[in-house]
Structure formats: C-alpha cells, structure tokens
C-alpha cells in the first residue's frame, strides 16, 4: 500500500473543547487536512518540540527518544494506518540490528516522537479518504460537499432545512471555514455515524 506523506499544519482548540486539541496534519502533495483529537499533554509535547523549547527535565517522549538512541534504534517513519469507530491507530516503524520492526501507538504519541527524531509521517489512503477534510488552497480551508452529495444522491429532500445529515454537513463547512478543527473533527465523526446508520437502514 502506498501511504501519503503529511506534515503538521498546526494544533487547534476552541473554548468548548474541554481541554482537547486537534492535531491537524496536511498532505505534502495535496490539499487534504486530517484533524485528530488529542489530549492536552500530547499537544504540549508536540508544541514544545515544534517551538524548540527544552523543558528543564525530559518529558515522556524525550525519554523514549533518548532510550531509542541509547539502544541504537532508528525510527524510520510513523504511519497512521487505521480508523475504527472514530479512533485512529498508528505504527512506529524502526530499524534495529539491521531488522525492521514496528510498535502499535496512539497517533499523538507517534507524532510527538516523530518530531523529536525527524522521522516522516504517513497516513493510509483509506484513512484520508474517510476522515480527510479538503482545503481549497494553502492559505484557507474550503467547505466539503462531496460526501453530502453522495449521501443524498437519489434520495428525497426533506423540508425545513434538509436532513440531519445535511445540517451536520453545513455545520462542518462552517467549522472548517473558521478553522475550528476540533469541532470539525467532531462533526466529521457524527456525519460518518449518520451515514452508517442510513446504510444499515437501507440494508434492512
């Protein structure tokens, strides 16, 4: 499988986030963004390294990096390779004694390590297809309409503002335009749930 190279676009939060952040990854050769909800500690670990701020004592991810270095383990890449029921999964791939290995990881921990060892970050195409948000250009984020159009194709339109799926899609567009990635990620997951429910109803 050919994975898609991504870079860190930034970390986003909002007053209603409840302490959570959205780690926003962007295609190196493309215009899709992938927001992943992470905790405040992991967001801090990523932000400190991006800003090249050295804490007085090593953080957990600094300790992991130093341990790998002491054991002569080379982290070759980080891969976000799966999305199950709204949860992202990642792998830390490394080389030791000439052999390739990998470790299961949360994406937040994998990315926090990747920025410390300068390892590339990749995302599986199926994950980007399912959870990616399309940006119109490098300076701004545009609305996403393709999923809504596919979900409503062949169906009857409802009165009073459309279906719940369409309303959620409109809210997603607004959140993306405002670059509120934490809210956008929540709405994206709700839209996926609604589409799955529709598919199950159609099968019955």
C-alpha positions in Angstrom: 0.0 0.0 0.0 1.3 3.5 -0.9 1.0 5.8 2.1 0.5 9.6 1.8 3.2 11.8 3.3 1.9 14.5 5.6 3.3 17.4 7.7 2.0 19.0 10.8 -0.1 22.0 9.9 -0.8 23.0 13.5 -2.7 22.5 16.7 -6.2 23.9 17.1 -8.5 24.3 20.1 -11.7 26.1 21.0 -13.3 27.3 24.2 -15.7 24.4 24.1 -13.0 21.8 23.5 -12.9 20.7 27.2 -9.2 20.6 27.2 -8.8 18.6 24.0 -6.9 19.7 20.9 -7.0 18.9 17.3 -3.7 17.9 15.7 -4.0 19.0 12.1 -2.0 17.1 9.5 -1.8 18.1 5.9 -0.8 16.3 2.7 2.6 17.3 1.4 1.4 16.9 -2.2 -2.3 17.5 -1.9 -4.9 19.7 -0.2 -6.5 17.5 2.3 -6.3 18.1 6.1 -6.6 15.4 8.7 -7.7 16.6 12.2 -7.1 14.2 15.1 -8.4 14.9 18.6 -5.6 14.5 21.2 -5.1 15.3 24.8 -3.5 18.5 26.3 -0.4 16.7 27.4 0.3 15.2 24.0 -0.4 18.6 22.4 2.0 20.3 24.7 4.7 17.6 23.9 4.3 18.3 20.2 4.2 22.1 20.5 7.3 22.2 22.7 9.3 20.3 20.2 8.0 22.3 17.2 8.9 25.5 19.0 12.3 24.0 20.1 11.6 24.7 23.7 13.7 22.5 26.0 11.9 21.7 29.3 14.1 21.5 32.5 13.5 17.8 32.7 12.9 15.3 29.9 9.3 14.6 29.1 8.0 11.1 28.3 8.6 11.4 24.6 12.1 12.8 25.2 12.8 9.8 27.4 11.5 7.5 24.6 13.8 9.2 22.1 16.8 9.0 24.3 16.1 5.3 25.1 16.0 4.5 21.4 19.2 6.4 20.8 21.0 4.5 23.6 19.8 1.2 22.2 20.8 2.3 18.7 17.2 2.0 17.4 16.5 4.2 14.3 12.9 5.4 13.9 12.3 5.2 10.2 8.7 6.5 9.9 5.4 6.9 11.6 2.2 5.6 9.9 -1.4 6.4 10.8 -2.8 3.3 9.2 -6.3 2.7 10.6 -9.5 4.4 11.7 -12.0 2.2 13.6 -15.2 3.6 15.1 -13.8 7.1 15.2 -10.5 6.1 16.8 -7.2 6.5 14.9 -4.4 3.9 15.2 -0.7 4.3 14.3 2.5 2.4 14.0 6.1 3.5 14.9 8.4 1.7 12.4 12.0 1.3 13.4 15.2 -0.4 12.5 17.4 -2.3 15.0 20.4 -4.6 14.2 19.5 -4.4 10.5 16.0 -5.7 11.0 12.7 -3.8 10.5 10.1 -3.7 13.4 7.1 -1.7 14.4 5.2 -0.8 17.5 1.5 0.0 18.0 0.9 3.5 19.1 -1.6 6.3 19.5 -1.1 8.9 16.7 -0.4 11.6 19.2 2.5 9.7 20.8 3.8 8.6 17.4 3.8 12.2 16.1 5.4 13.5 19.3 8.2 11.0 18.8 8.5 11.7 15.1 9.1 15.4 15.5 11.9 14.6 18.0 13.7 12.2 15.7 12.9 14.0 12.5 11.0 10.9 11.1 8.5 11.3 8.3 4.8 10.9 9.0 2.5 9.0 6.7 -1.3 8.3 6.5 -3.0 5.4 4.9 -5.1 6.4 1.8 -8.2 4.8 3.3 -7.9 6.9 6.4 -7.5 10.2 4.4 -10.4 9.2 2.2 -12.7 8.6 5.2 -11.6 11.4 7.5 -9.7 14.0 5.5 -11.1 17.5 5.0 -10.4 19.2 1.7 -8.6 22.6 1.8 -9.2 24.9 -1.1 -5.7 26.2 -1.2 -2.7 26.7 1.1 -4.0 29.8 2.8 -7.5 28.8 3.6 -9.9 25.9 4.2 -12.9 25.3 2.0 -16.1 23.5 2.6 -16.6 19.8 1.8 -19.6 18.9 -0.3 -18.7 15.6 -1.9 -19.7 13.4 1.0 -23.0 15.2 1.4 -23.8 14.9 -2.3 -23.0 11.2 -2.3 -25.1 10.6 0.8 -28.1 12.5 -0.6 -27.8 11.2 -4.2 -31.0 9.5 -5.3 -32.8 10.4 -2.0 -35.8 12.6 -1.4 -35.1 16.1 0.1 -36.8 17.0 3.3 -38.4 20.3 4.0 -37.3 22.8 6.7 -33.6 22.9 6.1 -33.0 19.4 4.8 -32.0 16.2 6.6 -29.9 15.9 9.8 -27.0 14.8 7.7 -27.2 17.9 5.5 -27.4 20.1 8.6 -24.4 18.5 10.1 -22.5 18.9 6.8 -23.3 22.6 6.7 -22.0 22.9 10.3 -18.9 21.1 9.2 -18.4 23.5 6.4 -18.7 26.5 8.8 -16.3 24.9 11.3 -13.7 24.3 8.6 -14.1 27.8 7.2 -13.4 29.1 10.7 -10.5 26.7 11.1 -12.1 25.2 14.2 -10.6 21.8 13.5 -11.6 20.4 16.9 -15.3 21.0 16.2 -14.8 19.9 12.5 -13.4 16.6 13.7 -16.4 16.0 16.0 -18.9 16.8 13.2 -17.0 14.6 10.8 -17.4 11.7 13.2 -21.1 12.4 13.6 -21.6 12.5 9.8 -19.9 9.2 9.5 -22.2 7.7 12.2 -25.3 9.1 10.4 -24.1 7.7 7.0 -23.5 4.3 8.6 -27.0 4.3 10.2 -28.5 5.2 6.8 -26.7 2.3 5.1 -27.9 -0.1 7.8 -31.5 1.1 7.4 -31.3 0.6 3.6 -30.0 -2.9 4.0 -32.9 -3.8 6.3 
